[in-house]
Amino acid sequence: MTLRTPIQPRSKLPDVGTTIFTVIGQLSAEHNAINLSQGAPNFDCDPALVAGVHRAMQAGHNQYASMTGLASLKERIADKIAYLYGTQYDPASEVLVTASASEGLYSAISGLVHAGDEVIYFEPSFDSYAPIVRLQGATPVAIKLTVPDFAVNWDEVRAAITSRTRMIIVNTPHNPSGQVFSAEDLAQLAAITRNTDIIILSDEVYEHVVFDDVPHHGMATHPGLAERSVIVSSFGKTYHVTGWRVGYCVAPAQLMDEICKIHQFLMFSADTPMQYAFAEHMADPQTWLSLAAFYQRKRDLLVNLLADSPFRLLPSAGSFFLLADYSHFSDERDSEMVKRLIVDYGVATIPLSAFYTDGTDNKLIRLSFAKDEATLRAGAQALCRVKPR
């Protein structure tokens, strides 16, 4: 029996209910479906990382860390960015360790976007961007990426900018499409925002998962963009520990000051023993330099396993994801296709329409290859048995 309340709440997000990810998760559990849906690894992290957390706990590092993060970890982050991308951030004033990348996104949007502002973002998109913008009393402005290449039409971006545009949110490598920004994309974005007060919020949680020897074209690789960008990344994605909920963001000090004002009241500080372990683990650059090859092998394995399936796979240039097209053998809505795959074939995926606010249906489903080999083989075997309807 549930507790009844006489209170009638006024929702700030009246049109937001249970997400498709929860719905798919519940249906998958009912049918014991193979999980190719969730963008989280089902394999263990490096045992040395767990040992590092254990040592930190035993050493008594179990109380609040500094509000902006452990100094040694912030120094590692700044050193890594300088080494990879050429931009030097001050660990003391321009690096913030957050309680997940999601908290970093929220703190950045809340700290820098005001009521009446407009925020441009690109769909399909990670589902938190627009709701966070709306919670600030601001207006999210969605621009659809082109299909099937999922590229930005920069002329549309220029046309969408108004005097109220405060922020543009970008995501590279991109969830859910697996596409990445090019140097030309950065040049276009820099030209559009030059001599404006527009902030770039760059979600780069998959920064180390870029394939085929292509460099990651993040905002820190472009001086003109770095000076107006907040870059958010994730230890969970990098080190296969999404449940530890630790991320970070970097930004010029004046922007970071405003982000920290939100962060200090939202979380104050991220988990302390995990920060000690990450700082220790990052001493070896191979812990992040080896990640692209690791996930490329998983991508290639799934692509090869699905060669005889009825699905047409779109290329994946980065992230944990592949998109699969079924338009040539079925006119089902993608949400119905996903449910049929779970119920009839025992494999869980995600409909791409879940990443659009208007439910755009391109007859595409998202597959995650951040799984162990047994799961990838079993999931591919199930998808190869799918019959047209």
C-alpha positions as CSV (number, residue, x, y, z in Angstrom):
1,M,0.0,0.0,0.0
2,T,1.4,3.4,-1.0
3,L,1.2,6.5,1.2
4,R,-1.3,9.0,0.1
5,T,-0.6,12.8,0.3
6,P,-3.0,15.7,0.3
7,I,-0.4,17.7,-1.6
8,Q,-0.9,18.4,-5.3
9,P,2.7,19.1,-6.6
10,R,3.3,21.4,-9.5
11,S,5.7,19.6,-11.8
12,K,8.6,21.4,-13.4
13,L,8.8,18.7,-16.0
14,P,5.2,17.7,-16.5
15,D,5.8,15.9,-19.8
16,V,8.7,13.8,-18.5
17,G,7.8,10.3,-17.3
18,T,9.6,7.0,-17.1
19,T,12.4,6.9,-19.7
20,I,12.5,4.3,-22.5
21,F,15.7,3.0,-20.9
22,T,13.7,2.0,-17.8
23,V,10.9,0.5,-19.8
24,I,13.3,-1.5,-21.9
25,G,15.2,-2.6,-18.8
26,Q,12.0,-3.8,-17.1
27,L,10.8,-5.7,-20.3
28,S,14.3,-7.2,-20.7
29,A,14.3,-8.4,-17.2
30,E,10.9,-10.1,-17.7
31,H,12.2,-11.9,-20.7
32,N,15.8,-12.4,-19.5
33,A,17.0,-10.7,-22.7
34,I,20.6,-10.4,-23.8
35,N,21.7,-6.8,-23.0
36,L,22.9,-4.9,-26.0
37,S,20.9,-1.8,-24.9
38,Q,22.8,-0.3,-22.0
39,G,25.8,1.9,-22.6
40,A,27.6,0.4,-19.6
41,P,30.2,-2.4,-19.7
42,N,29.3,-5.8,-18.3
43,F,32.9,-6.8,-17.6
44,D,35.2,-5.9,-14.7
45,C,37.5,-3.0,-14.5
46,D,41.3,-3.3,-13.9
47,P,41.7,-5.1,-10.5
48,A,44.4,-2.5,-9.8
49,L,41.8,0.2,-9.7
50,V,39.7,-1.6,-7.2
51,A,42.8,-2.3,-5.1
52,G,43.6,1.5,-5.2
53,V,40.2,2.3,-3.8
54,H,40.7,-0.3,-1.1
55,R,44.0,1.2,-0.2
56,A,42.6,4.7,0.0
57,M,39.8,3.5,2.3
58,Q,42.2,1.6,4.5
59,A,44.4,4.7,4.7
60,G,41.5,6.7,6.1
61,H,40.5,8.7,3.0
62,N,36.8,8.4,3.7
63,Q,35.7,11.9,4.4
64,Y,34.9,14.9,2.2
65,A,37.5,15.7,-0.5
66,S,38.2,19.3,-1.4
67,M,35.2,20.8,-3.0
68,T,36.8,21.0,-6.5
69,G,38.5,17.7,-6.2
70,L,41.7,16.0,-5.0
71,A,44.7,18.2,-6.1
72,S,46.7,15.2,-7.4
73,L,43.8,14.1,-9.5
74,K,43.2,17.5,-11.0
75,E,46.9,17.7,-11.8
76,R,46.7,14.4,-13.6
77,I,43.7,15.6,-15.6
78,A,45.4,18.8,-16.6
79,D,48.6,17.0,-17.6
80,K,46.6,14.5,-19.7
81,I,44.7,17.2,-21.6
82,A,47.9,19.2,-22.2
83,Y,49.7,16.1,-23.5
84,L,46.8,14.9,-25.8
85,Y,45.2,18.2,-27.0
86,G,47.8,21.0,-26.4
87,T,45.7,23.2,-24.0
88,Q,47.0,23.8,-20.5
89,Y,44.4,24.2,-17.8
90,D,45.2,25.4,-14.3
91,P,44.5,22.5,-11.9
92,A,43.6,25.0,-9.1
93,S,41.1,27.1,-10.9
94,E,40.1,25.4,-14.2
95,V,39.6,21.7,-13.3
96,L,36.6,20.4,-11.4
97,V,36.1,16.8,-10.3
98,T,32.3,16.0,-10.3
99,A,30.1,13.3,-9.0
100,S,29.5,11.9,-12.5
101,A,29.6,13.5,-15.9
102,S,25.9,14.1,-15.5
103,E,26.5,16.3,-12.5
104,G,29.1,18.2,-14.5
105,L,26.5,18.8,-17.3
106,Y,23.9,19.9,-14.8
107,S,26.3,22.2,-12.9
108,A,27.5,23.8,-16.1
109,I,24.0,24.4,-17.6
110,S,22.6,25.6,-14.2
111,G,25.5,27.9,-13.5
112,L,25.8,29.5,-17.0
113,V,22.3,29.5,-18.4
114,H,19.6,31.9,-17.2
115,A,15.8,32.2,-17.6
116,G,15.0,33.5,-21.0
117,D,18.1,32.2,-22.6
118,E,18.2,29.8,-25.6
119,V,20.4,26.7,-25.8
120,I,21.0,25.0,-29.1
121,Y,21.6,21.2,-29.1
122,F,21.6,18.4,-31.6
123,E,19.2,15.5,-31.9
124,P,19.3,12.6,-31.6
125,S,20.8,13.5,-28.2
126,F,21.5,12.2,-24.7
127,D,18.2,12.6,-22.9
128,S,19.3,15.0,-20.1
129,Y,20.3,18.0,-22.1
130,A,16.8,19.5,-22.8
131,P,15.3,18.9,-19.4
132,I,18.2,20.5,-17.6
133,V,17.9,23.6,-19.8
134,R,14.2,23.8,-19.2
135,L,14.7,23.6,-15.4
136,Q,16.6,26.9,-15.7
137,G,13.7,28.6,-17.3
138,A,15.5,28.6,-20.6
139,T,14.5,27.3,-24.0
140,P,16.2,24.2,-25.6
141,V,16.4,24.6,-29.4
142,A,16.8,21.2,-31.1
143,I,18.6,20.9,-34.5
144,K,18.4,17.5,-36.1
145,L,21.6,15.9,-37.4
146,T,21.4,14.8,-41.0
147,V,20.6,11.1,-41.6
148,P,22.2,8.7,-42.1
149,D,25.6,10.3,-41.6
150,F,24.5,12.2,-38.4
151,A,26.4,15.3,-39.4
152,V,25.8,18.9,-38.3
153,N,24.3,21.3,-40.9
154,W,26.1,24.4,-39.8
155,D,23.9,26.6,-42.0
156,E,21.0,25.5,-39.8
157,V,23.0,26.4,-36.7
158,R,23.7,29.9,-38.1
159,A,20.0,30.4,-38.8
160,A,19.0,29.2,-35.3
161,I,21.2,31.7,-33.4
162,T,19.4,34.7,-31.9
163,S,20.2,37.4,-29.5
164,R,19.1,35.1,-26.7
165,T,21.4,32.2,-27.7
166,R,23.6,31.6,-24.6
167,M,25.0,28.1,-25.2
168,I,25.5,25.4,-27.8
169,I,25.8,21.8,-26.5
170,V,27.8,19.4,-28.6
171,N,28.7,15.7,-28.1
172,T,31.6,14.0,-29.7
173,P,32.0,11.1,-30.0
174,H,28.3,11.1,-30.3
175,N,25.8,9.0,-28.4
176,P,23.7,7.5,-29.9
177,S,25.1,7.6,-33.5
178,G,28.8,6.8,-32.9
179,Q,29.9,9.7,-35.1
180,V,32.7,12.2,-34.3
181,F,33.5,15.8,-35.0
182,S,36.1,16.6,-37.7
183,A,38.6,19.5,-37.7
184,E,36.2,21.2,-40.2
185,D,33.4,20.9,-37.7
186,L,35.5,22.7,-35.1
187,A,36.4,25.4,-37.6
188,Q,32.7,25.9,-38.4
189,L,31.8,26.1,-34.7
190,A,34.6,28.5,-34.0
191,A,33.5,30.8,-36.9
192,I,29.9,30.8,-35.8
193,T,30.7,31.7,-32.2
194,R,33.6,34.1,-32.8
195,N,32.9,37.6,-31.3
196,T,29.8,36.3,-29.4
197,D,29.1,35.5,-25.8
198,I,28.0,32.0,-26.7
199,I,29.3,29.2,-24.4
200,I,30.1,25.8,-25.8
201,L,29.2,22.9,-23.5
202,S,31.0,19.9,-24.9
203,D,30.1,16.4,-23.8
204,E,33.2,14.3,-24.4
205,V,32.7,11.3,-22.2
206,Y,33.8,9.0,-25.0
207,E,37.0,11.1,-25.7
208,H,39.2,8.0,-25.6
209,V,37.0,5.8,-27.7
210,V,37.7,7.1,-31.2
211,F,38.4,4.4,-33.9
212,D,40.6,3.8,-36.9
213,D,43.5,6.0,-35.8
214,V,41.4,9.1,-36.1
215,P,42.3,11.8,-33.5
216,H,39.7,13.1,-31.1
217,H,38.7,16.6,-32.2
218,G,37.6,17.9,-28.9
219,M,37.2,21.6,-27.9
220,A,40.6,21.6,-26.2
221,T,42.3,21.0,-29.5
222,H,41.1,24.3,-30.8
223,P,42.4,27.5,-28.9
224,G,39.5,29.6,-30.1
225,L,36.9,27.1,-28.8
226,A,38.8,26.1,-25.7
227,E,38.5,29.7,-24.4
228,R,34.7,29.6,-24.5
229,S,34.1,25.9,-23.8
230,V,33.2,23.8,-20.8
231,I,34.4,20.2,-21.5
232,V,32.8,17.3,-19.6
233,S,34.3,13.9,-19.4
234,S,33.9,10.6,-17.4
235,F,36.1,8.3,-15.4
236,G,33.2,5.8,-15.5
237,K,33.3,5.5,-19.3
238,T,37.1,5.5,-19.5
239,Y,37.8,2.9,-16.8
240,H,34.7,0.7,-17.0
241,V,33.3,1.8,-13.7
242,T,30.1,3.7,-14.5
243,G,28.6,2.9,-11.1
244,W,31.3,4.8,-9.3
245,R,29.8,8.1,-10.6
246,V,33.0,10.3,-10.9
247,G,33.6,12.6,-13.8
248,Y,35.2,16.0,-14.4
249,C,34.9,19.2,-16.3
250,V,37.4,21.8,-17.4
251,A,36.8,25.4,-18.4
252,P,38.4,28.9,-18.3
253,A,38.5,30.2,-14.7
254,Q,35.7,32.8,-15.1
255,L,33.3,30.1,-16.4
256,M,34.5,27.6,-13.8
257,D,33.7,30.0,-11.0
258,E,30.0,29.9,-11.9
259,I,30.0,26.2,-12.3
260,C,31.6,25.6,-8.9
261,K,28.9,27.8,-7.3
262,I,26.3,25.2,-8.3
263,H,28.5,22.2,-7.7
264,Q,29.2,23.1,-4.1
265,F,25.5,23.1,-3.2
266,L,24.6,20.1,-5.4
267,M,27.3,17.6,-4.4
268,F,30.0,19.6,-2.7
269,S,32.6,16.9,-3.6
270,A,32.9,13.6,-5.5
271,D,33.7,10.3,-3.8
272,T,37.0,10.6,-2.0
273,P,38.6,7.1,-2.2
274,M,37.7,6.8,-5.9
275,Q,39.6,10.1,-6.6
276,Y,42.7,8.7,-4.9
277,A,42.5,5.6,-7.0
278,F,42.0,7.5,-10.3
279,A,44.9,9.7,-9.5
280,E,47.1,6.7,-8.9
281,H,45.8,4.9,-12.0
282,M,46.3,7.8,-14.4
283,A,50.0,7.8,-13.7
284,D,50.2,5.2,-16.5
285,P,49.1,6.8,-19.8
286,Q,48.3,3.4,-21.3
287,T,45.3,3.2,-19.0
288,W,43.6,5.6,-21.4
289,L,45.7,5.4,-24.5
290,S,44.8,1.7,-25.0
291,L,41.1,2.3,-24.8
292,A,40.4,3.0,-28.5
293,A,42.0,-0.3,-29.7
294,F,40.2,-2.2,-26.9
295,Y,36.7,-1.0,-28.0
296,Q,37.5,-1.1,-31.7
297,R,38.1,-4.9,-31.4
298,K,34.6,-5.1,-29.8
299,R,33.1,-3.0,-32.5
300,D,34.7,-5.1,-35.2
301,L,33.6,-8.3,-33.6
302,L,30.0,-7.3,-33.5
303,V,30.1,-6.0,-37.0
304,N,31.5,-9.3,-38.3
305,L,29.0,-11.3,-36.3
306,L,26.1,-9.4,-37.8
307,A,27.4,-9.7,-41.4
308,D,24.7,-12.3,-42.1
309,S,21.9,-10.6,-40.2
310,P,19.0,-8.8,-41.9
311,F,20.2,-5.5,-40.4
312,R,22.2,-2.9,-42.3
313,L,24.8,-1.4,-39.9
314,L,25.8,2.2,-40.0
315,P,29.5,3.0,-39.5
316,S,30.6,3.8,-36.0
317,A,33.6,6.2,-35.6
318,G,33.6,6.3,-31.9
319,S,31.7,5.7,-28.6
320,F,30.2,2.4,-27.4
321,F,27.5,2.2,-30.1
322,L,26.4,1.0,-33.5
323,L,23.2,1.9,-35.3
324,A,21.3,-0.8,-37.2
325,D,18.8,0.0,-40.0
326,Y,15.9,-2.3,-40.6
327,S,13.8,0.0,-42.9
328,H,14.4,-2.4,-45.9
329,F,12.6,-5.3,-44.2
330,S,10.0,-3.8,-41.9
331,D,7.9,-0.7,-41.5
332,E,7.4,-1.2,-37.8
333,R,8.0,1.7,-35.5
334,D,11.4,1.4,-33.9
335,S,9.9,1.1,-30.4
336,E,7.8,-1.8,-31.6
337,M,10.8,-3.4,-33.3
338,V,12.7,-3.2,-30.0
339,K,9.9,-4.8,-28.1
340,R,9.6,-7.6,-30.7
341,L,13.3,-8.2,-30.4
342,I,13.1,-8.6,-26.7
343,V,9.9,-10.7,-26.6
344,D,10.5,-12.9,-29.7
345,Y,14.3,-13.1,-29.9
346,G,15.5,-12.4,-26.3
347,V,17.8,-9.5,-27.2
348,A,17.5,-5.9,-25.9
349,T,18.4,-2.8,-27.9
350,I,17.3,0.8,-27.8
351,P,15.0,2.6,-30.4
352,L,16.6,5.7,-31.8
353,S,13.3,7.6,-31.5
354,A,14.0,7.7,-27.7
355,F,16.7,10.3,-28.4
356,Y,14.4,12.8,-30.2
357,T,12.0,15.0,-28.3
358,D,9.4,14.6,-31.1
359,G,9.9,10.8,-31.4
360,T,11.4,11.0,-34.9
361,D,11.4,7.4,-36.3
362,N,14.2,6.6,-38.8
363,K,13.8,2.9,-38.5
364,L,17.1,2.6,-36.6
365,I,18.0,0.9,-33.4
366,R,21.1,1.4,-31.2
367,L,23.3,-1.5,-30.2
368,S,26.0,-1.3,-27.5
369,F,29.2,-3.3,-28.0
370,A,30.5,-2.4,-24.5
371,K,30.0,-6.0,-23.5
372,D,32.1,-9.1,-23.1
373,E,32.6,-11.5,-26.0
374,A,30.0,-14.0,-24.9
375,T,27.3,-11.4,-24.7
376,L,28.2,-10.0,-28.1
377,R,28.1,-13.4,-29.7
378,A,24.8,-14.4,-28.1
379,G,23.2,-11.0,-29.0
380,A,24.4,-11.2,-32.6
381,Q,23.2,-14.8,-32.9
382,A,19.7,-13.6,-31.8
383,L,19.7,-10.7,-34.2
384,C,20.7,-12.9,-37.1
385,R,17.5,-15.0,-36.5
386,V,15.2,-11.9,-36.9
387,K,12.5,-12.4,-39.6
388,P,10.9,-9.6,-41.6
389,R,7.4,-8.6,-40.7
